[in-house]
Amino acid sequence: MASFPPPTLSIITVCYQAGSQIEPTIQSVMRQTYPHIEYIVVDGGSTDETLSLIQKYAASITRWISEKDDGLYDAMNKGLRLCTGDYVLFLNAGDYLYDDHTIAHVFAACDQADVYYGEAMFVDALGRPVGLRSEVTPHRLPARLSWKDLKYGMVVSHQAFIVRRALAASFDTRYRICADIDWMITCLKQSQHICYTGQIISCFRMGGISKQHQLKAWKERYRILQQHYGAIPNFFHHLWIAIRYLLSGRRY
């Protein structure tokens, strides 16, 4: 059996005015028992205590920048350009890795996968667990993920999605709210070996940009999914999404 060197994971944290949220994110990366981690922080020019917290932990951050950007996905693209690892994970301010052994368990699940994915735990504003994403939302996490599984929306959180850097496309900044689903589909289309880790990878704080601008997010997502799946299939997929939404009474 071939023996592969342990891969380096680039974890990218994008933040802006995140002084009340970023510290648990940084600490969760610092506590990882997996030694091969490159940590990148991209700040959008914060004027609160974000920078002082970044500087406090600067010895544990491989690279960081603080400058104005053209929105969330422009900042995430900056992170992609800065990183040099074999794999990439986006863990933005307020989100954090599930436990100290998360990344070690992820890479122990499979050798040389193109994508590693798992569950995300939803937490409230105080960090209290709400439930797994697949329990709280109508989206069930597939045991064998492919790009076609995203035709009804995000079945996996980008905070629980680790992709080989060579396959990680840039985010399309024409999309202001839902570029992550477009990015994920594009990555999956290029991936051959996709590994379900069976792990909870991250804790995801509810109430992000897509939640605040739900109607705009739905319209943008519709355009994205039409681009990938075609106009007629996408219409019927969204008809089912609407029916499921009305029947469930849930707002995710």
VOMI-405754 format. One record per residue (C-alpha): residue number from 1; residue in three letters; x, y, z. Coordinates in steps of 0.25 Angstrom, whole numbers. Example, Ala and Ser with C-alpha at 12.3 -4.5 7.8 and 13.67 -1.06 7.14 Angstrom:
<sites>
<1, 'ALA', <49, -18, 31>>
<2, 'SER', <55, -4, 29>>
</sites>
This chain:
<sites>
<1, 'MET', <0, 0, 0>>
<2, 'ALA', <5, 14, -4>>
<3, 'SER', <9, 23, 8>>
<4, 'PHE', <5, 38, 6>>
<5, 'PRO', <11, 49, 14>>
<6, 'PRO', <1, 56, 23>>
<7, 'PRO', <-6, 67, 15>>
<8, 'THR', <-5, 82, 20>>
<9, 'LEU', <-19, 88, 22>>
<10, 'SER', <-20, 103, 19>>
<11, 'ILE', <-31, 109, 28>>
<12, 'ILE', <-36, 122, 24>>
<13, 'THR', <-44, 131, 33>>
<14, 'VAL', <-51, 144, 27>>
<15, 'CYS', <-55, 154, 37>>
<16, 'TYR', <-60, 169, 38>>
<17, 'GLN', <-64, 176, 51>>
<18, 'ALA', <-63, 162, 57>>
<19, 'GLY', <-57, 166, 71>>
<20, 'SER', <-69, 159, 78>>
<21, 'GLN', <-68, 146, 70>>
<22, 'ILE', <-54, 143, 65>>
<23, 'GLU', <-47, 138, 77>>
<24, 'PRO', <-54, 125, 78>>
<25, 'THR', <-51, 123, 64>>
<26, 'ILE', <-36, 125, 65>>
<27, 'GLN', <-35, 117, 78>>
<28, 'SER', <-42, 105, 71>>
<29, 'VAL', <-31, 105, 61>>
<30, 'MET', <-20, 107, 71>>
<31, 'ARG', <-25, 95, 79>>
<32, 'GLN', <-24, 85, 67>>
<33, 'THR', <-16, 72, 70>>
<34, 'TYR', <-13, 71, 55>>
<35, 'PRO', <0, 78, 53>>
<36, 'HIS', <0, 81, 38>>
<37, 'ILE', <-9, 94, 38>>
<38, 'GLU', <-7, 107, 31>>
<39, 'TYR', <-16, 118, 37>>
<40, 'ILE', <-20, 130, 28>>
<41, 'VAL', <-28, 142, 34>>
<42, 'VAL', <-34, 152, 24>>
<43, 'ASP', <-40, 164, 31>>
<44, 'GLY', <-47, 175, 23>>
<45, 'GLY', <-42, 187, 30>>
<46, 'SER', <-48, 185, 44>>
<47, 'THR', <-48, 197, 53>>
<48, 'ASP', <-53, 190, 66>>
<49, 'GLU', <-45, 180, 74>>
<50, 'THR', <-43, 170, 63>>
<51, 'LEU', <-29, 174, 60>>
<52, 'SER', <-24, 174, 74>>
<53, 'LEU', <-30, 160, 75>>
<54, 'ILE', <-23, 156, 62>>
<55, 'GLN', <-10, 162, 68>>
<56, 'LYS', <-12, 155, 81>>
<57, 'TYR', <-11, 141, 74>>
<58, 'ALA', <-2, 145, 63>>
<59, 'ALA', <9, 135, 66>>
<60, 'SER', <-2, 124, 63>>
<61, 'ILE', <-6, 131, 50>>
<62, 'THR', <2, 128, 38>>
<63, 'ARG', <-2, 140, 30>>
<64, 'TRP', <-12, 151, 32>>
<65, 'ILE', <-16, 164, 25>>
<66, 'SER', <-26, 175, 28>>
<67, 'GLU', <-31, 183, 16>>
<68, 'LYS', <-44, 188, 10>>
<69, 'ASP', <-50, 177, 1>>
<70, 'ASP', <-62, 177, -9>>
<71, 'GLY', <-71, 168, 0>>
<72, 'LEU', <-70, 154, 6>>
<73, 'TYR', <-66, 146, -6>>
<74, 'ASP', <-55, 156, -11>>
<75, 'ALA', <-49, 154, 3>>
<76, 'MET', <-50, 139, 2>>
<77, 'ASN', <-43, 140, -12>>
<78, 'LYS', <-32, 147, -5>>
<79, 'GLY', <-31, 136, 5>>
<80, 'LEU', <-30, 126, -6>>
<81, 'ARG', <-18, 134, -13>>
<82, 'LEU', <-11, 134, 1>>
<83, 'CYS', <-11, 120, 4>>
<84, 'THR', <-1, 109, 0>>
<85, 'GLY', <-7, 96, 6>>
<86, 'ASP', <-11, 84, 0>>
<87, 'TYR', <-26, 86, 4>>
<88, 'VAL', <-35, 98, 8>>
<89, 'LEU', <-45, 100, 18>>
<90, 'PHE', <-53, 113, 20>>
<91, 'LEU', <-56, 115, 35>>
<92, 'ASN', <-61, 129, 36>>
<93, 'ALA', <-62, 138, 49>>
<94, 'GLY', <-72, 132, 59>>
<95, 'ASP', <-71, 118, 54>>
<96, 'TYR', <-61, 108, 60>>
<97, 'LEU', <-56, 94, 59>>
<98, 'TYR', <-64, 83, 66>>
<99, 'ASP', <-53, 78, 75>>
<100, 'ASP', <-38, 78, 77>>
<101, 'HIS', <-37, 65, 68>>
<102, 'THR', <-46, 69, 57>>
<103, 'ILE', <-36, 71, 46>>
<104, 'ALA', <-28, 58, 50>>
<105, 'HIS', <-41, 50, 49>>
<106, 'VAL', <-44, 56, 36>>
<107, 'PHE', <-31, 52, 29>>
<108, 'ALA', <-31, 39, 36>>
<109, 'ALA', <-44, 36, 29>>
<110, 'CYS', <-38, 34, 15>>
<111, 'ASP', <-25, 36, 7>>
<112, 'GLN', <-23, 46, -3>>
<113, 'ALA', <-38, 50, -6>>
<114, 'ASP', <-41, 62, -14>>
<115, 'VAL', <-52, 66, -4>>
<116, 'TYR', <-55, 63, 10>>
<117, 'TYR', <-68, 66, 16>>
<118, 'GLY', <-77, 64, 28>>
<119, 'GLU', <-87, 70, 38>>
<120, 'ALA', <-88, 84, 44>>
<121, 'MET', <-94, 87, 57>>
<122, 'PHE', <-103, 99, 57>>
<123, 'VAL', <-101, 107, 70>>
<124, 'ASP', <-109, 120, 75>>
<125, 'ALA', <-103, 133, 78>>
<126, 'LEU', <-98, 128, 91>>
<127, 'GLY', <-91, 116, 85>>
<128, 'ARG', <-102, 106, 90>>
<129, 'PRO', <-104, 94, 81>>
<130, 'VAL', <-117, 95, 73>>
<131, 'GLY', <-115, 82, 65>>
<132, 'LEU', <-108, 76, 53>>
<133, 'ARG', <-111, 83, 40>>
<134, 'SER', <-117, 71, 34>>
<135, 'GLU', <-127, 71, 46>>
<136, 'VAL', <-130, 85, 47>>
<137, 'THR', <-132, 87, 32>>
<138, 'PRO', <-139, 79, 21>>
<139, 'HIS', <-126, 76, 15>>
<140, 'ARG', <-121, 62, 18>>
<141, 'LEU', <-106, 60, 17>>
<142, 'PRO', <-103, 49, 6>>
<143, 'ALA', <-94, 38, 9>>
<144, 'ARG', <-88, 39, -5>>
<145, 'LEU', <-88, 54, -9>>
<146, 'SER', <-88, 58, -23>>
<147, 'TRP', <-90, 72, -30>>
<148, 'LYS', <-104, 67, -34>>
<149, 'ASP', <-108, 66, -19>>
<150, 'LEU', <-108, 81, -18>>
<151, 'LYS', <-120, 83, -28>>
<152, 'TYR', <-129, 86, -16>>
<153, 'GLY', <-119, 95, -9>>
<154, 'MET', <-108, 94, 1>>
<155, 'VAL', <-108, 79, 6>>
<156, 'VAL', <-94, 82, 13>>
<157, 'SER', <-89, 94, 20>>
<158, 'HIS', <-76, 100, 14>>
<159, 'GLN', <-71, 100, 28>>
<160, 'ALA', <-71, 85, 27>>
<161, 'PHE', <-65, 84, 13>>
<162, 'ILE', <-50, 82, 11>>
<163, 'VAL', <-46, 82, -4>>
<164, 'ARG', <-32, 80, -10>>
<165, 'ARG', <-26, 94, -13>>
<166, 'ALA', <-23, 90, -27>>
<167, 'LEU', <-38, 88, -30>>
<168, 'ALA', <-43, 100, -22>>
<169, 'ALA', <-48, 111, -32>>
<170, 'SER', <-49, 125, -29>>
<171, 'PHE', <-63, 130, -24>>
<172, 'ASP', <-71, 137, -34>>
<173, 'THR', <-73, 151, -28>>
<174, 'ARG', <-84, 154, -37>>
<175, 'TYR', <-92, 147, -27>>
<176, 'ARG', <-93, 155, -14>>
<177, 'ILE', <-100, 145, -4>>
<178, 'CYS', <-100, 131, -10>>
<179, 'ALA', <-86, 129, -17>>
<180, 'ASP', <-83, 118, -7>>
<181, 'ILE', <-93, 108, -14>>
<182, 'ASP', <-87, 112, -28>>
<183, 'TRP', <-73, 110, -23>>
<184, 'MET', <-77, 97, -16>>
<185, 'ILE', <-83, 91, -29>>
<186, 'THR', <-72, 95, -37>>
<187, 'CYS', <-62, 88, -28>>
<188, 'LEU', <-70, 76, -27>>
<189, 'LYS', <-71, 75, -43>>
<190, 'GLN', <-56, 74, -43>>
<191, 'SER', <-54, 64, -32>>
<192, 'GLN', <-53, 49, -34>>
<193, 'HIS', <-51, 44, -20>>
<194, 'ILE', <-61, 50, -10>>
<195, 'CYS', <-60, 45, 5>>
<196, 'TYR', <-71, 45, 15>>
<197, 'THR', <-63, 46, 28>>
<198, 'GLY', <-75, 42, 37>>
<199, 'GLN', <-70, 54, 46>>
<200, 'ILE', <-76, 67, 51>>
<201, 'ILE', <-66, 76, 46>>
<202, 'SER', <-71, 90, 50>>
<203, 'CYS', <-80, 98, 58>>
<204, 'PHE', <-88, 108, 50>>
<205, 'ARG', <-94, 121, 57>>
<206, 'MET', <-108, 123, 51>>
<207, 'GLY', <-112, 136, 45>>
<208, 'GLY', <-102, 139, 34>>
<209, 'ILE', <-103, 148, 22>>
<210, 'SER', <-113, 139, 14>>
<211, 'LYS', <-122, 138, 26>>
<212, 'GLN', <-123, 154, 27>>
<213, 'HIS', <-126, 155, 12>>
<214, 'GLN', <-134, 143, 10>>
<215, 'LEU', <-142, 147, -2>>
<216, 'LYS', <-130, 153, -9>>
<217, 'ALA', <-123, 140, -6>>
<218, 'TRP', <-134, 131, -12>>
<219, 'LYS', <-134, 139, -25>>
<220, 'GLU', <-119, 138, -26>>
<221, 'ARG', <-119, 123, -23>>
<222, 'TYR', <-129, 121, -33>>
<223, 'ARG', <-120, 127, -44>>
<224, 'ILE', <-108, 119, -39>>
<225, 'LEU', <-115, 106, -39>>
<226, 'GLN', <-121, 109, -53>>
<227, 'GLN', <-107, 111, -58>>
<228, 'HIS', <-103, 98, -53>>
<229, 'TYR', <-115, 89, -55>>
<230, 'GLY', <-123, 96, -67>>
<231, 'ALA', <-136, 104, -67>>
<232, 'ILE', <-146, 94, -68>>
<233, 'PRO', <-141, 84, -57>>
<234, 'ASN', <-138, 96, -48>>
<235, 'PHE', <-152, 101, -49>>
<236, 'PHE', <-157, 87, -44>>
<237, 'HIS', <-146, 86, -34>>
<238, 'HIS', <-151, 99, -28>>
<239, 'LEU', <-165, 95, -29>>
<240, 'TRP', <-162, 84, -20>>
<241, 'ILE', <-153, 93, -11>>
<242, 'ALA', <-165, 102, -9>>
<243, 'ILE', <-175, 91, -6>>
<244, 'ARG', <-165, 85, 4>>
<245, 'TYR', <-163, 99, 11>>
<246, 'LEU', <-178, 101, 12>>
<247, 'LEU', <-181, 87, 18>>
<248, 'SER', <-169, 88, 28>>
<249, 'GLY', <-172, 101, 33>>
<250, 'ARG', <-157, 103, 35>>
<251, 'ARG', <-149, 115, 30>>
<252, 'TYR', <-136, 110, 26>>
</sites>
